Amino acid sequence: MTSRRSGGARTAGAVPYLFLAPAMVLFTLFMAVPIVYTAYLSLRRTKVSGLGLGKNSRTEIFVGLDNYAAAVTDGELWAGWLRVLGYGLLVLAVMLGLALLFALLLDSAHVRLARFSRIAVFLPYAVPGVAASLLWGFLYLPSLSPIRQVLDIDLLGTGAVTFSMANVAVWGGVGFNMLVLYTNLRAVPRTYYEAARIDGAGEIQIALRIKIPIMLPAIILTTVFSIIATIQVFTEPTTLRPLTNTISSTWSPLMKVYRDAFVTGDLYSAAATSIVIAAISLVLSFGFLRIVRNRAFGEG
């Protein structure tokens, strides 16, 4: 009897691992192994002997941190970071501001057509990034754009192209962030708002003094996700690049990685640059969390 119980306990203890096994296998194959292989490539390069035409004229050698030294001293990479910084500040401010505004409006006691409004705001998020970029790209073209006829601005010109790309990101990202914030609001007991109204608080006071403080952890979460997505911007500039000559092949750090890996064929430099980008993303994301965690999560 005792052996049956112990055998049943072991079987029950193994069940969670069986459920986790598919996810762990996929994570290992498509996340862990590529990361390890990228780190391996970043420490190596191809050595060419002679004219590079013989059978053994190209050999892979270990170069230590040379590829990383080249990456962090590359002016094109840091120029791309500066462009992404300006783009990111614009996207984060507008996208999260609109998401917060829409979430508060949809949670208002006086809102009408709430279901239709939620779908309308969220729907652009369901459009693939490439399709959205192409859609807006044709609207930006001087020969096709109705916007150009009204504003007389070259939306793909040097002074406006960053704002044009930011518009695509904001259009597609507001809906997701709004849904996260709105879902968080719907979990708040309605009695909080009723008590505030009894005390004479209006909708704006309820939003500023009750709803936003309660939503602060969700706002922090969406901000971190948005920072990571902004650092990884690739689809918008790559899709719009054939439509204008103001977007270079190294406009963003990830575009430089793509060029190095698949245009110039330097996989080793691209691997090192991608590791540098990942490290900077982690520093920025965790740095932001460390700054705000005391206020948002009550941690020291």
N, C-alpha and C positions, 0 to 999 in steps of 0.2 A: 504494500500500500504506500509505504514511504517512498519507494523507488518510483512509483507511478506519479506521485505528487511532484517529486523533484524533476522527473522527465517532463511533466506538463509545464512546470515553472520555466525550465530551460527553453521549451518551445515557445511559450508566451513571451519570454525575454528576447527571442530572436525575431519575432514578428515585426517590431519597428524597423529593424535593420533590413528586412526583406522589402519593406515599403520604401526605405531610403535608397536601396541599392540602384534602381534605375537612374535616379537623379544623380547619385554619386558617380555612376559610370559615365553619364553624359557630361558631368562637370569635369571629370578627369580627362576625357577624350577631347572635349572641345574648349576647355578653359585652362586646366592645369598644364597639360602637355604642350599646347601652343605657347604658353607663357614661359615654360622652362626652355623650350626650343628657341624662342626669341632671345632669351637671356644668353643661351649658348652661342647663337649667331653673333650677338653683339660683342663678343670677346674675340672674334676671329675676322679674317679678311682673306681675299684671294691674292696670292703672290704669283706674278707673271714672270716667267723665265724666257729670255730671248724675245722672239717676235710674238710669242703666245699662240703659235700655230701647231706645235707638236702635241703628241699624245699626253705627255706629262708636263706640259709647259705651264699649266695653271694648277696650283696646289693651294689648299686651304691651310692657313697657319694661325697660330695663337698670337694675338697682339695685346692681350691684357685690356687696359682701359683706354687705349688709343682712340677707339671709336667714340667713346664717351667724351674724351677731351675735344675731339673734333666737333662733336654735336653741340657742346655747351659754348664753344667759341664761334659757332656759325652765326654770322650776322643775319642771314635769311630767316633762321629759326626765331630769333628774338624779334625781328621785325614782324614776323607773323604773330607772335605773342602780343605785341603792342596793338596790332589790328584787332585781334580777338578780344583784347581787354576792352577797347572802345565799343566793339560790337556787343560784348557781354554785358557791360554796364547798361547799355541801351535796352537790350532784350530783357534783362532781369527786372529792371525798374518798370517797364511798360507791361510786360507779360504778367508778372506777379501782382502788380497794382490792379490790372484789369480783372485778373482771376479773383482777387479778394473782393473787388467791387461787385462783380457778378454774383459771387457766393452770398454776399450780404443782401443784395437785392432779391435774389431768389428765395432767401430765408425770411424775408420781410413778411410781416403779417398782412400787408396790403397788396401783395404781388398778385398779378393776374396772368393767366396762361403760363403757369410755372412749368408744366411738363413740356410744352412746346419750346419755351425759352431754354430749358436745360438741354434739350436735343439740339437746338439751333446753335448754342454756344459750343457744345461738345463735338458737333459733327465735323468741323475742320480737322480735328485730331485724327479722325478715321481716314483721312485722305493721306496716302503715302507721300513721304517727303519729296521724292523725285517728281511725282505728279503735281504736287502743290507748287514746287519751284518752277516747273515748266508753265503751269497755268499763270502764275504771276509774272514769269519772264516774258511771255507774249503780251501781257498787259503793260509791261515796262517798255517794250520796243517802240521807238519813236514813230515808226510807220503804222503801228497798229493801236497804240495806247490811247484810249479816250482820256486818261489822266493827263497825258502830255498836252492834249488840246485845251484842257481846262487850266492847268497850272503852268504850262510852258516851261517845264523842267525836264532835263534829261535824267530820267530815273536810273539809268545805267552809267551815268557819267562819274567822273572821279569824286565829285563832292557829294553825290547822293547814293552811290552804290551800296555803301554800308547800311544806310537807312532802308534801302530796298530789300536787302537780305534780312535785316532785322524784322522787317514787316512780315516776311514769309514765316520766320520762326515764331513770331508773336501770334500770327493768325492760326498756326497749327498747334501752339502749345498752351494757349489760354484755357481751352476746354478741359484738358486733362487736369491742370492745376486747380481750376474752378471746381471740378468734380471732387477732388481730394478735400478741399476746404469745405465744400458744401456738405459732403458726407460727414465730416467732423462736426459741423454745426448741427446737423440733424440728430446727432447723438446726445446733444445737450438737453436736459429736461426743460420742458416748456414752462415749468413753474418758476424758473429763474426770471424769465421775461415777464411773466404775469406779476410777480412780486415787484419788479422794477416799474412796471406801468402803474401799479397801485400807488407806489411812492412818487409818481408824477414824472417819471423818465420818459422821454420821447424816443423814437426809433433811432435817431442819430446817437443819443446818449447810450442807449442799450448796445448799439454796435461798437461804440468806442470804449465803453467801460466794462462790458460783459463779454460780448461775442469775440472781439479781437484778442483780448487776453486769454480766453479759453482756447482759441485757435492757434496760439503762438507755437506750440510744438508742431502742428501741421504746417504752419507757415515756414518754420525752420526746415522741415522735411522737404517741402517743395522747393525751397531755395537751394538746398544741397543738391537735389536732383537736377535742378536747372543749371547750377554751376558746372556740374559734370557734363551735362549735355552741351553747354555753351563751349566748354573747352574742346569738346570733340566735334565742333562744327565742321562739316565736310560736304554734306549733300547740297546745301544752298549755293555756296560759291562754285562748286564743281559743276552743278547743273546750269547755272547762269553764265559760266565762263565762256561758252561758245557764242553767247549773244553780245559780248562786249570785250573790249581789249583793256579794260580797267582792272580786271581780276587776274592776277598772275598765277602761275602754277604753284607758287608757294605762299598764297594769300593767308592760309592758316597752317598751323603746325602739322595737322594730319595730311593736308595736301602735299606738304613737303615730304612726308614719309611715303606717300603714294608715289610721288615723282621719283624719289630715290630708289624705291623698290621695283617699280614696274616700268618706268621710263628709262632711267639711266642704268638699271640693273644692279644697283649697289645694295644688296639685301643686308649686308653687315652694318652699313651706316644707318639704313632705315630701322634696323632692329634696335640699335643703340638710341636713336632719336625717339623711337616709340617708348622705350623704357624711361627716358628722361621725361617725356610728356606724361606718362603714367605717374611718375614720382611727383611731378608738379601738381597734377590733379589731386593726388592724395593729400599733399601738403595744404593746398587751398581748401579742400573739402573738410578735412579734420581740423584745420586751423579755424575755419569759420564755426564749426561745431564747438570747439573749445572756447571760443569767445562768447558764444551765446548760450551755452548749455546751462550755466548757473541760473539765468533768467528764465529760460524755457523749460528746463527739466528739474530745477531745484537742486542741482548738483554743485559741489564745490570745485 
